[in-house]
Amino acid sequence: MNRLKSFLRAAGLVAVLVVALAAWIALPWQALLALAVAFALWMLLTRSGRQAASVTRVGVSTLAQRLGSSSVVVVGIAGVVGVLVALLAMSEGYRHTVSSSGDESTAIVLRGGSSAELMSVLAREAITTIERAPEIARDADDLPLASPELVVAANLPIRGGAEGEDGSVQLRGVGPMAWAVRPNVALVEGRRFEPGKRELVVGKGARRQFLGLDPGTEVRLGNQPWTVVGVFESGDSMESEMWADAEVVATTYRRGSSRASVFARLSSPSAFKAFKATLDADPRLQVEAQTTLDYFKGQSEGVSKVLRIIGIVVGSIMAIGAIFGALNTMFASVASRAREIATLRAIGFRGAPVVVAVMLETMLLAALGGAVGGLLAWLVFNGYTASTLAGGVAQLTFEFRVTPGLLWQGLKWALAIGFVGGLFPAVRAATMPVTDALRAA
């Protein structure tokens, strides 16, 4: 019978654990705040709540005497949260950099069925037809704000890499209209390239990532010498590229008069549907149009999802270790306070306040660990520059972004670990026979 009771109790605890964790993950912060307020009112207004508060105060006051064992919980959970937030910050930084490259008032046109610029080829006749679409905005000279562009991958030595180690950088062939289509692109050093010359302007991210991209230096691309004449910034993924005259890039890489894409600034964001309908209705065109906002979001989804999955898997593995550390620490804490807990129960304290008190103690340590881990992740990784492959070909430079949302997510993980690590020791403390506890003590 005792074994059956123990089994049922364990099964009940597991069920409570699963439900609580599912609710903790699914509920928004507003609902969690409401639960916290309700719990605080329970502690203030009910007899059991006040008992729980009294036992909690006693337990917290003795934490200094158990500094070594308590620090195991704090340090373990801080490590979990720090690694988790850092990995998720990498995913968030990549997603933000790529997705911020577009907006709803700019469209990109690719060959039908192409998922990226490197896979697209547009003939000159198609480009001319696209530029005539009435939904494209025009400049002061009544020229369409449309930029036919060519994209190729080039190899350059990586800054800080081993000798002879090359990386892939995206070389974009553009015309004068590219600057008007992207008003966020601004030169910070040097000048723009001159049409017809092998001159480059490079993004700040590409300059950080690769050797030999300072203004005035010469690099070899496509077995031809090119001179770097300027550096630009844009605040998005374009900063990882190099720009040159489209005709020269096409000649160097033997692309003829074809281009990979057409970027067009629309007369208004609401004009995109009409622009897409105009292109779809033309039987001469086999193209696909998207807003640049949707296009770059789609480009970032795959890599950012992989990075996020890696972060969660690594964090989960580390969390298991932290849970065992918390279990060991709290079981030891309950054992060392067996007489104290038994005395409280003997003078009328119920089991529920004891469970709550032990849980609150563990959650306090977990919250402290989560705060320390989040702070360290923010101090070390926020703004840290990294690079990875974009579109499977060229390297994209981006910055880690430790956002408030990620810090909140890390704290939720910390409290979940504390909940799991404290539940079983708390139940053990509340169900320990009083006479056995007093005799053992």
C-alpha positions in Angstrom: 0.0 0.0 0.0 2.8 2.4 0.8 4.5 1.6 -2.5 1.2 2.4 -4.3 0.9 5.7 -2.4 4.4 6.6 -3.3 3.8 5.7 -7.0 0.6 7.8 -7.1 2.3 10.7 -5.4 5.2 10.6 -7.9 2.8 10.3 -10.9 0.8 13.3 -9.5 4.0 15.3 -9.2 5.0 14.6 -12.7 1.6 15.6 -14.0 1.7 18.8 -12.0 5.2 19.4 -13.4 4.2 18.9 -17.0 1.1 21.1 -16.7 3.0 23.9 -14.9 5.8 23.9 -17.5 3.3 23.9 -20.4 1.4 26.8 -18.8 4.7 28.7 -18.0 5.8 28.4 -21.7 2.4 29.3 -23.2 1.1 32.0 -21.0 2.0 35.7 -21.9 3.7 37.9 -19.4 0.4 39.6 -18.5 -1.1 36.4 -17.3 2.0 35.4 -15.4 2.0 38.8 -13.7 -1.7 38.3 -12.7 -0.7 34.9 -11.2 2.1 36.5 -9.3 -0.2 39.2 -7.9 -2.8 36.5 -6.9 0.0 34.5 -5.2 1.1 37.6 -3.3 -2.4 38.2 -2.1 -2.7 34.6 -1.0 0.4 35.0 1.1 -0.9 38.2 2.7 -4.5 37.4 3.3 -4.6 33.7 4.2 -3.4 31.7 7.2 -1.5 29.2 5.0 0.0 32.0 3.0 1.3 33.8 6.1 2.7 30.5 7.4 4.5 30.0 4.1 5.9 33.6 4.3 7.2 32.9 7.8 8.9 29.6 6.8 10.3 31.3 3.7 11.9 34.1 5.8 13.6 31.6 8.0 14.9 29.7 5.0 16.2 32.8 3.2 17.9 34.1 6.4 20.0 30.9 6.5 21.2 31.1 2.9 24.4 32.8 4.0 25.2 29.8 6.2 24.7 27.6 3.1 26.6 29.8 0.7 28.6 27.1 -1.0 25.7 24.8 -1.8 23.4 27.7 -2.8 26.0 29.1 -5.1 26.0 25.8 -7.0 22.4 26.5 -8.0 23.0 30.1 -8.9 26.2 29.5 -10.9 24.6 26.5 -12.8 21.5 28.3 -13.8 23.5 31.5 -14.7 25.6 29.3 -17.1 22.4 27.9 -18.7 20.8 31.3 -19.1 24.0 32.9 -20.4 24.6 30.3 -23.1 21.0 30.2 -24.1 20.6 34.0 -24.4 23.9 34.3 -26.3 22.9 31.7 -28.9 19.4 33.2 -29.2 21.0 36.6 -29.5 23.0 35.3 -32.5 19.8 34.1 -34.2 18.0 37.4 -33.4 20.9 39.5 -34.7 21.0 37.5 -38.0 17.3 37.8 -38.4 17.2 41.5 -37.6 20.1 42.3 -40.0 18.6 40.4 -43.0 14.9 41.3 -42.4 15.7 45.0 -41.9 17.2 45.2 -45.4 13.7 45.6 -46.9 10.5 47.6 -46.7 7.0 47.6 -48.1 7.6 50.5 -50.6 10.4 48.7 -52.4 9.9 45.6 -54.6 12.4 43.0 -55.9 11.7 41.1 -59.2 13.4 37.8 -59.9 13.0 35.2 -62.6 10.0 32.9 -61.9 10.9 30.0 -59.6 14.1 31.6 -58.2 14.4 31.7 -54.5 17.4 34.0 -54.3 19.3 36.5 -56.5 22.2 34.2 -57.2 19.8 31.7 -58.8 18.0 34.3 -61.0 18.7 35.6 -64.5 16.7 38.3 -66.2 17.2 39.2 -69.9 17.6 42.8 -71.0 14.1 42.7 -72.7 12.5 41.6 -69.5 14.3 44.4 -67.5 13.1 47.0 -69.9 9.5 45.8 -69.6 9.7 45.8 -65.8 11.0 49.4 -65.7 8.0 50.6 -67.7 5.5 49.5 -65.0 3.4 52.5 -64.1 3.5 51.7 -60.4 7.3 52.4 -60.2 8.1 55.9 -58.7 10.0 58.4 -60.8 12.7 60.9 -60.0 12.9 64.6 -60.9 14.0 63.7 -64.5 11.0 61.4 -64.9 13.3 58.3 -64.9 11.9 55.2 -63.2 13.5 54.4 -59.8 14.4 50.9 -60.8 17.8 49.3 -60.4 18.8 46.2 -62.5 21.5 44.4 -60.5 23.9 41.6 -60.9 25.1 39.5 -58.0 28.2 37.2 -58.0 30.3 35.6 -55.3 34.0 36.5 -55.0 36.7 35.1 -52.7 38.9 37.3 -50.5 41.2 36.6 -47.6 39.5 36.6 -44.2 40.7 39.2 -41.7 42.2 37.4 -38.7 42.1 34.0 -40.5 44.8 31.5 -41.2 47.3 32.3 -44.0 45.7 31.5 -47.3 42.2 31.2 -45.8 39.6 32.8 -48.1 35.9 33.6 -47.5 33.1 34.4 -49.9 31.8 37.9 -50.3 28.9 39.1 -52.4 29.8 41.5 -55.2 26.8 43.5 -56.5 26.9 45.1 -59.8 24.7 48.2 -59.8 24.0 51.4 -61.7 23.5 55.0 -60.6 19.9 54.4 -59.7 20.8 51.9 -57.0 21.6 54.8 -54.6 18.2 56.4 -55.2 16.4 53.1 -54.7 18.2 52.7 -51.3 18.3 56.1 -49.7 19.6 54.5 -46.4 22.9 53.6 -48.1 25.4 56.4 -47.3 29.1 56.8 -48.0 31.2 57.2 -44.8 34.6 57.2 -46.5 35.9 58.0 -50.0 33.7 58.3 -53.0 31.4 56.3 -55.3 32.8 54.2 -58.1 33.0 55.7 -61.5 31.1 54.0 -64.3 33.2 51.9 -66.7 36.1 51.5 -64.2 37.1 48.6 -62.0 36.4 50.4 -58.8 34.6 49.2 -55.6 32.7 50.7 -52.7 32.5 48.2 -49.8 30.2 47.9 -46.9 31.4 48.4 -43.3 30.7 44.8 -42.5 32.6 43.5 -45.5 35.6 45.7 -44.6 35.6 44.3 -41.0 35.4 40.7 -42.3 38.0 40.7 -45.2 41.5 41.9 -45.7 42.5 44.6 -48.2 39.2 46.5 -48.4 40.5 49.9 -47.1 40.1 52.8 -49.5 43.0 53.1 -51.8 43.9 49.4 -51.7 43.8 47.0 -54.7 42.3 43.5 -54.7 41.9 40.9 -57.4 38.5 39.7 -58.4 37.8 37.6 -61.4 41.5 37.6 -62.2 41.4 41.4 -62.6 42.7 44.2 -60.4 40.0 46.4 -58.7 40.6 49.5 -56.6 38.6 50.2 -53.4 37.5 53.9 -53.5 34.8 54.1 -50.8 33.1 52.6 -47.8 29.3 52.7 -47.2 27.0 51.9 -44.3 23.3 51.0 -44.5 22.4 49.3 -41.2 21.3 46.1 -42.9 22.7 43.1 -44.8 23.9 45.3 -47.6 26.9 46.3 -45.4 28.3 42.8 -46.0 28.5 43.4 -49.8 30.8 45.2 -52.3 29.3 47.4 -55.0 30.7 48.1 -58.5 29.6 49.2 -61.9 27.2 46.5 -63.3 28.6 46.7 -66.8 32.1 46.1 -65.6 31.0 43.2 -63.3 29.1 41.6 -66.2 32.1 41.9 -68.5 34.5 40.5 -65.9 32.3 37.5 -65.0 30.9 37.0 -68.5 27.3 37.6 -67.8 26.5 39.6 -70.9 23.5 42.0 -70.7 21.5 39.8 -68.2 21.0 40.8 -64.6 19.9 38.9 -61.5 17.2 41.1 -60.2 15.5 44.5 -60.5 14.9 46.6 -57.3 12.2 49.1 -57.8 10.9 51.9 -55.5 7.1 52.0 -55.8 4.9 55.1 -55.9 3.5 53.9 -52.5 3.4 50.8 -50.4 -0.2 50.2 -51.5 0.9 50.0 -55.1 2.6 46.7 -54.8 -0.5 44.6 -55.5 -1.1 46.6 -58.7 2.6 46.3 -59.6 2.6 42.5 -59.2 -0.6 42.3 -61.2 0.9 44.3 -64.0 3.9 42.0 -64.3 1.8 38.8 -64.0 -0.5 40.1 -66.8 2.3 40.5 -69.3 2.8 37.3 -71.3 6.4 38.2 -72.1 7.4 38.0 -68.5 8.1 34.9 -66.4 9.0 36.7 -63.2 8.1 36.8 -59.6 7.8 40.0 -57.6 7.9 40.5 -53.8 8.3 43.4 -51.5 11.8 43.5 -50.2 10.5 43.2 -46.7 9.0 39.8 -47.5 12.0 38.7 -49.6 14.6 39.4 -47.0 12.4 37.9 -44.2 12.2 34.7 -46.2 16.0 34.7 -46.7 16.6 34.9 -43.0 14.0 32.3 -41.8 16.1 29.2 -42.5 19.4 30.2 -40.9 17.7 32.0 -37.9 15.5 28.9 -37.3 18.6 26.6 -37.3 20.4 29.0 -34.9 17.4 29.1 -32.6 17.1 25.3 -32.5 20.8 25.0 -31.7 20.3 27.4 -28.8 17.3 25.6 -27.4 19.0 22.2 -27.7 22.2 23.3 -26.1 20.3 25.2 -23.4 18.1 22.1 -22.7 21.1 19.9 -22.3 22.7 22.3 -19.9 19.4 22.8 -18.1 19.2 19.1 -17.3 22.5 19.4 -15.5 21.4 22.5 -13.6 18.2 20.7 -12.5 20.2 17.9 -11.0 22.4 20.4 -9.3 19.3 22.1 -7.8 17.8 18.8 -6.8 21.0 17.8 -5.0 21.3 21.2 -3.3 17.7 21.4 -2.1 17.5 17.8 -0.9 20.6 18.5 1.2 19.0 21.7 2.5 15.9 19.9 3.5 17.9 17.2 5.2 19.9 19.8 7.2 16.7 21.5 8.3 14.8 18.4 9.1 14.4 19.2 12.8 13.3 22.8 12.0 10.7 21.7 9.5 9.4 18.9 11.8 9.1 21.3 14.7 7.1 23.8 12.5 4.7 21.0 11.5 4.4 19.8 15.1 3.2 23.2 16.3 0.5 23.4 13.6 2.1 24.4 10.3 0.5 22.6 7.4 2.3 20.8 4.6 1.4 23.3 1.9 3.2 26.2 3.5 6.4 24.1 3.8 6.1 23.1 0.1 5.7 26.7 -0.9 8.6 27.9 1.3 11.1 25.4 -0.1 9.9 26.2 -3.6 10.2 29.9 -3.1 13.7 29.5 -1.8 14.7 27.5 -4.9 13.0 30.0 -7.2 14.8 32.9 -5.5 18.1 31.2 -6.2 17.0 30.5 -9.8 15.9 34.1 -10.4 19.3 35.3 -9.1 21.1 32.9 -11.4 18.9 33.9 -14.3 19.6 37.6 -13.7 23.3 37.0 -13.4 23.3 34.9 -16.6 21.3 37.4 -18.6 23.5 40.3 -17.4 26.7 38.5 -18.4 25.2 37.6 -21.8 24.3 41.3 -22.4 27.6 42.6 -21.2 29.7 40.1 -23.3 27.6 39.5 -26.4 25.3 42.4 -27.1 26.8 44.1 -30.2 29.4 41.4 -30.7 30.1 41.1 -34.4 30.0 37.7 -36.1 29.6 36.3 -39.6 27.9 33.4 -41.3 26.8 32.2 -44.7 23.9 34.1 -46.3 22.0 32.2 -49.0 24.5 29.4 -48.7 27.2 31.3 -50.6 28.4 34.7 -49.3 29.3 35.6 -45.8 27.0 38.0 -43.9 28.3 40.1 -41.1 25.9 40.9 -38.3 25.8 41.8 -34.6 24.4 39.8 -31.7 21.2 41.4 -30.3 20.4 40.7 -26.6 16.9 42.1 -26.5 14.6 42.5 -23.5 12.5 39.7 -24.9 15.5 37.3 -24.9 16.4 38.3 -21.3 12.8 37.6 -20.3 13.0 34.3 -22.0 16.2 33.4 -20.2 14.6 34.4 -16.8 11.6 32.1 -17.6 14.0 29.2 -18.3 15.8 30.0 -15.0 12.5 29.9 -13.0 11.4 26.7 -14.8 14.7 25.0 -13.7 14.1 26.3 -10.2 10.6 25.0 -10.2 11.6 21.5 -11.3 14.6 21.4 -9.0 12.6 22.5 -6.0 9.4 20.6 -6.4 10.5 17.1 -5.3 12.6 18.3 -2.3 9.7 20.5 -1.2 7.2 17.6 -1.3 9.8 15.5 0.6 10.0 18.1 3.3 6.2 18.3 3.6 5.6 14.6 3.7 8.5 13.6 6.0 7.0 11.9 9.1 7.4 14.3 12.1 8.6 11.7 14.5 11.1 10.2 12.1 12.5 13.7 11.3 12.9 14.6 15.0 14.4 11.2 15.8 16.9 11.5 12.9 17.8 15.0 13.8 
